[in-house]
Amino acid sequence: MSDTTWDVEHLTESTRASVPMAAQTQVEVIEAERGRVVLRMPIEGNGNHIGTMYAGALFALAEFPGGTLFSTTFDVSRYYPIVKGVEIQFRRFAATDISVEASMTEEQVAAVAAAADEHGKANYDLELALTDTDGNVVAISTNHYQLRAHGI
Amino acid sequence: MSDTTWDVEHLTESTRASVPMAAQTQVEVIEAERGRVVLRMPIEGNGNHIGTMYAGALFALAEFPGGTLFSTTFDVSRYYPIVKGVEIQFRRFAATDISVEASMTEEQVAAVAAAADEHGKANYDLELALTDTDGNVVAISTNHYQLRAHGI
C-alpha cells in the first residue's frame, strides 16, 4: 500500500535516539513504506550465555516495529500508539541476525483511524514472525496496540 | 522455602556477565533464596520517548527472574531452563524503578524436577507482577519455561 518510501537511516536513528534499548541492541530499520516495515537485529551484542539471541532482545525486535509502522502509516500529529500486551512464543534458537516484517492493509489502517476518531482510541493487533538468515521462524508474536487520538 | 541465602551481588554480576541486556539495563538481584528471588530495574537508562520504562525493558525484567530462580532453586549440574514463551500485559505507565518477585513452592520444584528426571524435560510456568515504588502493578506476565535434564 506504499505511496511514500521512508528514509530508513533516519527512522533507525530516530528510534535509537528515543529508546536507549534500540541503541543498545543496534536494531535497524531496513525497509519502510506506508503500511509495511522490516527491521533487523544483529546477533552480535544481543546474545546470552549459550550464544543465541536472548529472549529479551527477540522481544524488543518484535515490539519495535509497532512504533516504526505507526510512524510510516498513521498521522503522527493526530494519533499516538500504546502497547497493551504481547504474546511471544520462542520456536527455535536464534543463532544469526534476526529480521521481522510488520504490515497493515489500507483497509485496516482506515478502520483503526476511523474508530480512534469516533471513540478517541481503537485497538489493533500485529501478528509477527521473527526469522533468521536461513528463513527459519525463531519466534512468533501477537502484539496488542491501542491507537489513541491526541487531546481526546 | 529458603534453606540458603544467596549472594545477591554475585548473582547480579553473573547475570550481567552472561547476558549483555542485563548489563545494559542494569537489572539487579536484590533478594535471592531457594524458591524465591526479587529483581529490580532502574528507570534511568530504560525509558522511551515519553519518559516511562520501555516495554522491552519491562519484558526483560519479567524474564530475567526465570534464570535467577532456576540458579537458586534447581541443581544446575543436572538441569537447564529454556523459555518457551511469555504473555505480558502492560497495565499502567512505569515511571519509577520497577521490581518483580518470582517464587516456586518446594512441592512445585520437586514435581518439576521429578518430571524432568523421568521424561528429560518438564514444563512449568511463573506468574509475575511488576510493581513500581508505590506498589502499583505496572505489568503482569505468564512465563512458560521448560526444565531440561542435561545429557538426555
Chai-1 contact restraints between the chains, C-beta under 6 A:
chainA,res_idxA,chainB,res_idxB,connection_type,confidence,min_distance_angstrom,max_distance_angstrom,comment,restraint_id
A,S18,B,H49,contact,1.0,0.0,6.0,A-B,restraint_1
A,V19,B,N48,contact,1.0,0.0,6.0,A-B,restraint_2
A,V19,B,Y54,contact,1.0,0.0,6.0,A-B,restraint_3
A,P20,B,G45,contact,1.0,0.0,6.0,A-B,restraint_4
A,M21,B,Y54,contact,1.0,0.0,6.0,A-B,restraint_5
A,M21,B,G56,contact,1.0,0.0,6.0,A-B,restraint_6
A,M21,B,A57,contact,1.0,0.0,6.0,A-B,restraint_7
A,Q24,B,Q24,contact,1.0,0.0,6.0,A-B,restraint_8
A,G45,B,P20,contact,1.0,0.0,6.0,A-B,restraint_9
A,N48,B,V19,contact,1.0,0.0,6.0,A-B,restraint_10
A,H49,B,S18,contact,1.0,0.0,6.0,A-B,restraint_11
A,Y54,B,V19,contact,1.0,0.0,6.0,A-B,restraint_12
A,Y54,B,M21,contact,1.0,0.0,6.0,A-B,restraint_13
A,A55,B,E63,contact,1.0,0.0,6.0,A-B,restraint_14
A,A55,B,V83,contact,1.0,0.0,6.0,A-B,restraint_15
A,G56,B,M21,contact,1.0,0.0,6.0,A-B,restraint_16
A,G56,B,F59,contact,1.0,0.0,6.0,A-B,restraint_17
A,G56,B,A60,contact,1.0,0.0,6.0,A-B,restraint_18
A,G56,B,E63,contact,1.0,0.0,6.0,A-B,restraint_19
A,A57,B,M21,contact,1.0,0.0,6.0,A-B,restraint_20
A,F59,B,G56,contact,1.0,0.0,6.0,A-B,restraint_21
A,F59,B,F59,contact,1.0,0.0,6.0,A-B,restraint_22
A,A60,B,G56,contact,1.0,0.0,6.0,A-B,restraint_23
A,E63,B,A55,contact,1.0,0.0,6.0,A-B,restraint_24
A,E63,B,G56,contact,1.0,0.0,6.0,A-B,restraint_25
A,V83,B,A55,contact,1.0,0.0,6.0,A-B,restraint_26
A,V83,B,F90,contact,1.0,0.0,6.0,A-B,restraint_27
A,G85,B,Q89,contact,1.0,0.0,6.0,A-B,restraint_28
A,V86,B,I88,contact,1.0,0.0,6.0,A-B,restraint_29
A,E87,B,E87,contact,1.0,0.0,6.0,A-B,restraint_30
A,I88,B,V86,contact,1.0,0.0,6.0,A-B,restraint_31
A,Q89,B,G85,contact,1.0,0.0,6.0,A-B,restraint_32
A,F90,B,V83,contact,1.0,0.0,6.0,A-B,restraint_33
